[in-house]
Amino acid sequence: MNAFLSEDRTGLRLQVSGALDGDGALALRPVLEQVVTGTTGDVVLDMTAVGFMDGCGVGAVAFLFKRLAAQGRALKVAGATAQPLATFRRLGLGQVLGLPVPARRGFGFAAALGFARAA
C-alpha cells in the first residue's frame, strides 16, 4: 500500500495504491491520522490504483469519514472501480462517499417497473 497526499486547486487529495486489506490499512493508518490532525478542509480519497479492498479497508475509509465528519469536513471517494466500487455499493456507502450512481439495467417502461428483459 502506497499513499501520496497532495493539495491542488480543488483541495486535499489522498491517492492510495495497492491492496487496501489488513496490511494495507495498517500501513495507511499514520497517513490517515496526519490527514485528520494535520490538515484542514474536505478530502478526496483517490482509489484509482486500488484493485482490492476487504473489510479492513472499508474500516479504514470509515475511520477517515467519521473523523472528518466530526470536524465538519467531508470525504469523497474518487476513482473506485471493480471490486472496491462493488464493495462500497453492496454496503450502501456509494451515495455517502460521493460515488457515481450505477447505471440501470434494462431500459424503458418495463425496466422502470422492475420487469426483467427476456434474454
VOBA-1610 file (N, C-alpha, C; in pm, whole numbers, padded with zeros to 5 digits, always signed):
BEGIN
Met+00085-00117+00000Met+00000+00000+00000Met+00089+00123+00000Asn+00064+00210-00094Asn+00132+00338-00101Asn+00029+00450-00091Ala+00071+00561-00032Ala-00019+00675-00018Ala+00058+00802-00049Phe-00009+00894-00117Phe+00051+01021-00154Phe-00050+01131-00128Leu-00013+01226-00046Leu-00100+01336-00007Leu-00059+01460-00083Ser-00155+01526-00148Ser-00125+01647-00223Ser-00240+01745-00209Glu-00212+01868-00245Glu-00315+01972-00242Glu-00311+02044-00375Asp-00429+02062-00433Asp-00440+02136-00558Asp-00553+02237-00545Arg-00595+02294-00656Arg-00699+02398-00653Arg-00833+02346-00603Thr-00854+02214-00611Thr-00981+02158-00565Thr-00978+02117-00418Gly-00861+02116-00357Gly-00849+02080-00216Gly-00747+01972-00191Leu-00766+01901-00083Leu-00672+01797-00040Leu-00707+01665-00108Arg-00606+01597-00162Arg-00625+01469-00231Arg-00529+01367-00170Leu-00587+01253-00129Leu-00508+01141-00079Leu-00518+01029-00181Gln-00408+01002-00250Gln-00405+00896-00350Gln-00346+00771-00286Val-00419+00661-00298Val-00372+00534-00244Val-00361+00434-00359Ser-00268+00341-00343Ser-00250+00238-00445Ser-00213+00107-00377Gly-00246-00003-00444Gly-00219-00135-00389Gly-00345-00194-00330Ala-00327-00294-00247Ala-00441-00361-00183Ala-00476-00292-00052Leu-00601-00258-00038Leu-00648-00197+00087Leu-00709-00308+00171Asp-00620-00394+00220Asp-00659-00507+00305Asp-00605-00482+00446Gly-00595-00583+00528Gly-00547-00566+00665Gly-00411-00501+00671Asp-00316-00553+00593Asp-00181-00495+00593Asp-00180-00354+00536Gly-00256-00334+00427Gly-00261-00202+00366Gly-00325-00099+00457Ala-00432-00138+00525Ala-00499-00047+00617Ala-00408-00010+00734Leu-00333-00107+00782Leu-00240-00081+00891Leu-00130+00016+00846Ala-00080-00003+00725Ala+00024+00085+00671Ala-00031+00225+00645Leu-00159+00234+00613Leu-00222+00363+00581Leu-00258+00445+00704Arg-00269+00381+00818Arg-00318+00448+00939Arg-00241+00576+00974Pro-00106+00579+00971Pro-00038+00705+01005Pro-00072+00819+00909Val-00094+00787+00782Val-00131+00890+00685Val-00272+00941+00714Leu-00362+00850+00749Leu-00498+00892+00784Leu-00497+00982+00907Glu-00416+00948+01006Glu-00403+01033+01125Glu-00349+01171+01087Gln-00252+01174+00995Gln-00196+01301+00950Gln-00304+01385+00881Val-00385+01322+00798Val-00492+01393+00728Val-00590+01452+00829Val-00628+01375+00929Val-00727+01419+01027Val-00673+01528+01117Thr-00551+01512+01167Thr-00499+01606+01266Thr-00413+01718+01208Gly-00358+01699+01089Gly-00263+01797+01037Gly-00308+01874+00916Thr-00436+01860+00876Thr-00484+01931+00758Thr-00620+01993+00788Thr-00666+02074+00695Thr-00799+02134+00706Thr-00871+02115+00573Gly-01001+02134+00575Gly-01080+02126+00453Gly-01124+01985+00420Asp-01202+01977+00313Asp-01255+01850+00266Asp-01145+01768+00200Val-01168+01637+00188Val-01066+01544+00137Val-01126+01459+00026Val-01048+01439-00080Val-01081+01344-00185Val-00987+01226-00168Leu-01045+01107-00153Leu-00968+00983-00144Leu-00967+00920-00282Asp-00854+00928-00350Asp-00840+00876-00486Asp-00801+00729-00480Met-00893+00642-00522Met-00872+00497-00516Met-00854+00437-00655Thr-00812+00518-00750Thr-00795+00471-00887Thr-00703+00350-00895Ala-00599+00346-00815Ala-00499+00239-00822Ala-00518+00132-00714Val-00637+00125-00656Val-00667+00020-00557Val-00746-00089-00628Gly-00688-00209-00635Gly-00753-00318-00704Gly-00831-00411-00614Phe-00802-00409-00484Phe-00870-00498-00390Phe-00888-00426-00257Met-01005-00449-00196Met-01034-00392-00065Met-01117-00493+00013Asp-01077-00520+00137Asp-01155-00610+00222Asp-01218-00529+00336Gly-01268-00597+00435Gly-01334-00531+00547Gly-01243-00436+00622Cys-01115-00468+00630Cys-01020-00377+00697Cys-01006-00247+00618Gly-01007-00258+00487Gly-01001-00138+00403Gly-01125-00053+00418Val-01241-00117+00423Val-01366-00045+00446Val-01359+00025+00582Gly-01305-00044+00681Gly-01289+00016+00814Gly-01199+00138+00812Ala-01092+00133+00733Ala-01001+00248+00724Ala-01072+00368+00661Val-01151+00342+00556Val-01226+00451+00492Val-01331+00505+00588Ala-01399+00416+00661Ala-01499+00459+00758Ala-01435+00541+00870Phe-01316+00500+00914Phe-01241+00574+01016Phe-01218+00717+00969Leu-01168+00731+00846Leu-01140+00864+00791Leu-01269+00944+00778Phe-01373+00882+00726Phe-01501+00950+00707Phe-01555+01003+00840Lys-01559+00919+00942Lys-01615+00958+01071Lys-01531+01066+01140Arg-01401+01053+01134Arg-01315+01154+01198Arg-01327+01289+01128Leu-01335+01289+00995Leu-01351+01415+00922Leu-01488+01475+00949Ala-01592+01391+00950Ala-01728+01440+00976Ala-01738+01504+01114Ala-01667+01449+01212Ala-01668+01505+01346Ala-01608+01646+01349Gln-01526+01677+01249Gln-01466+01810+01237Gln-01544+01900+01141Gly-01655+01850+01089Gly-01734+01928+00993Gly-01676+01924+00853Arg-01595+01826+00826Arg-01529+01813+00695Arg-01593+01697+00618Ala-01574+01695+00488Ala-01633+01591+00404Ala-01525+01504+00342Leu-01562+01380+00313Leu-01477+01286+00241Leu-01552+01241+00117Lys-01484+01249+00004Lys-01540+01199-00121Lys-01441+01098-00178Val-01491+00983-00219Val-01408+00881-00281Val-01416+00899-00432Ala-01302+00898-00498Ala-01297+00911-00643Ala-01216+00795-00701Gly-01253+00754-00820Gly-01173+00656-00893Gly-01190+00512-00851Ala-01281+00483-00759Ala-01301+00344-00717Ala-01362+00266-00832Thr-01305+00153-00865Thr-01355+00069-00973Thr-01358-00076-00928Ala-01418-00158-01008Ala-01421-00303-00991Ala-01462-00344-00850Gln-01382-00427-00788Gln-01417-00485-00658Gln-01437-00380-00548Pro-01347-00280-00532Pro-01372-00180-00427Pro-01504-00104-00448Leu-01535-00068-00572Leu-01659+00002-00602Leu-01779-00086-00569Ala-01772-00212-00609Ala-01881-00305-00580Ala-01900-00323-00429Thr-01791-00326-00355Thr-01800-00340-00209Thr-01868-00220-00147Phe-01829-00100-00187Phe-01893+00021-00134Phe-02043+00020-00164Arg-02079-00016-00286Arg-02221-00016-00324Arg-02298-00124-00249Arg-02238-00242-00236Arg-02306-00352-00166Arg-02334-00313-00020Leu-02244-00236+00039Leu-02261-00193+00178Leu-02347-00067+00191Gly-02392-00013+00078Gly-02476+00105+00080Gly-02401+00234+00106Leu-02272+00235+00076Leu-02190+00352+00105Leu-02165+00440-00017Gly-02211+00397-00134Gly-02184+00471-00257Gly-02225+00616-00252Gln-02350+00642-00215Gln-02401+00778-00213Gln-02333+00861-00104Val-02309+00800+00011Val-02245+00871+00123Val-02104+00918+00084Leu-02034+00837+00005Leu-01896+00867-00033Leu-01886+00940-00166Gly-01999+00978-00224Gly-01997+01056-00348Gly-01964+00976-00472Leu-01988+00845-00469Leu-01960+00762-00585Leu-02071+00776-00688Pro-02040+00755-00817Pro-02144+00768-00918Pro-02254+00663-00899Val-02374+00701-00935Val-02489+00611-00926Val-02473+00505-01035Pro-02497+00378-01000Pro-02481+00273-01101Pro-02584+00288-01213Ala-02544+00248-01333Ala-02634+00252-01447Ala-02746+00151-01425Arg-02864+00189-01463Arg-02977+00098-01450Arg-02969-00008-01559Arg-03004-00128-01523Arg-03009-00236-01621Arg-03143-00229-01692Gly-03142-00262-01818Gly-03265-00258-01896Gly-03294-00116-01937Phe-03410-00098-01996Phe-03448+00035-02040Phe-03598+00044-02054Gly-03647+00162-02058Gly-03787+00185-02085Gly-03879+00159-01967Phe-04006+00154-01999Phe-04112+00141-01901Phe-04102+00011-01821Ala-04076-00100-01887Ala-04068-00229-01818Ala-03954-00230-01716Ala-03842-00172-01752Ala-03729-00166-01658Ala-03763-00080-01538Ala-03835+00029-01562Ala-03874+00118-01452Ala-03966+00046-01354Leu-04045-00048-01403Leu-04135-00124-01316Leu-04066-00247-01255Gly-03941-00272-01294Gly-03866-00382-01236Gly-03880-00513-01309Phe-03939-00513-01429Phe-03950-00636-01506Phe-03819-00668-01575Ala-03777-00792-01569Ala-03653-00834-01634Ala-03675-00843-01784Arg-03573-00808-01858Arg-03577-00819-02003Arg-03557-00964-02043Ala-03629-01014-02138Ala-03612-01152-02183Ala-03479-01168-02253Ala-03411-01278-02223Ala-03279-01299-02283Ala-03288-01364-02417
//
